Amino acid sequence: MSNEQIITALRDKGMRITKQRKIVANVIAENDGASCKDICCIVRTKDKSIGTATVYRMIKALEDIGIVERIDMIKLH
């Protein structure tokens, strides 16, 4: 999904489109299949003022509206 589609979906759900949300949306759009941790790291390289909680809230919001799908990874020893 493109950055514009993510932004449109957020707007359609009544969410404000902040600078931080635009950055997170762009990172998600450019890094399909990335882990939440990877997304956080990439976002922090673009804007150090964006905290981990902000990224996770955005990912959760996108999950709730069906934009992203969470895949739980099981660590096998």
C-alpha positions in Angstrom: 0.0 0.0 0.0 1.3 3.4 -0.8 1.9 6.3 1.6 -1.0 8.2 0.0 -3.4 5.3 0.5 -2.3 4.9 4.2 -2.9 8.7 4.8 -6.3 8.5 3.0 -7.4 5.5 5.1 -6.4 7.4 8.3 -8.2 10.5 7.3 -11.3 8.4 6.4 -11.2 7.1 10.0 -11.2 10.6 11.4 -7.5 10.7 12.4 -5.5 13.9 12.2 -2.6 13.6 9.8 0.4 14.9 11.8 4.0 15.2 10.7 4.8 12.1 12.8 2.0 10.1 11.3 3.2 11.0 7.8 6.7 9.9 8.6 5.5 6.6 10.1 3.2 6.0 7.1 6.0 6.6 4.7 8.3 4.2 6.5 5.6 1.5 6.5 4.9 2.0 2.9 8.5 1.7 1.9 9.3 -1.3 4.1 6.7 -3.9 3.5 7.0 -6.8 5.9 9.3 -5.0 8.3 9.0 -5.8 12.0 7.6 -3.2 14.4 11.1 -2.9 15.9 12.6 -2.3 12.4 9.9 0.3 11.7 10.7 2.1 15.0 14.5 2.1 14.2 13.9 3.5 10.7 11.5 6.2 11.9 14.0 7.3 14.6 16.7 7.8 11.9 14.3 10.2 10.2 13.0 12.0 13.2 14.5 11.4 16.7 11.6 13.2 18.4 9.2 10.4 17.4 9.0 7.9 20.3 8.5 4.2 20.2 5.1 4.5 21.7 4.0 6.8 18.9 5.1 4.3 16.3 3.4 1.4 18.0 0.1 3.4 18.4 0.2 4.2 14.7 0.9 0.5 13.8 -2.0 -0.5 16.1 -4.3 2.1 14.5 -3.4 0.8 11.0 -4.0 -2.8 12.2 -7.4 -1.8 13.5 -8.5 -0.4 10.2 -7.1 -3.3 8.2 -4.1 -1.6 6.6 -1.4 -3.8 8.2 -1.6 -7.3 9.5 0.3 -8.4 12.6 2.2 -11.6 12.4 3.3 -13.0 15.7 6.7 -14.6 15.4 7.4 -17.5 17.7 11.0 -17.9 18.8 12.1 -21.5 18.8 15.0 -22.6 20.8 
